[in-house]
């Protein structure tokens, strides 16, 4: 949600074999109240994961009009599915709800930085 200008993104080597992670120099921006609200709902999802003995990660997806589309929490252990991360579960539910895998004009709020797979 923070507009980026040229020079904000700095490539930083993170892994071997040429895979590069990008970090934003100015990542500590002020958050809007709505961002805090949605992150609060993501934290509720993380608590659900924690209650099941999962790594406590939660996510919610909001459309461009500010409506909740879907939510998800980590279920790797309980589902025996290595891809059942909070972000993936949330995006799967959102795609089903919207009947479209392209989640255009949506914002994903997650309690942790997504892994490489979830980042897409």
Buried (B, 14 or more C-beta within 10 A) or exposed (E): EEEEEEEBEEEEEEEEEEEEEEEEEEEEEEEEEEBEBBBEBBBEBBBBBBEEEBBBBBBBBBBEEEEEBBBBBBBBEEEEEEEBBBBBBBBBBBBEEBEEEEBEEBBBBBBBEBEEEBEE
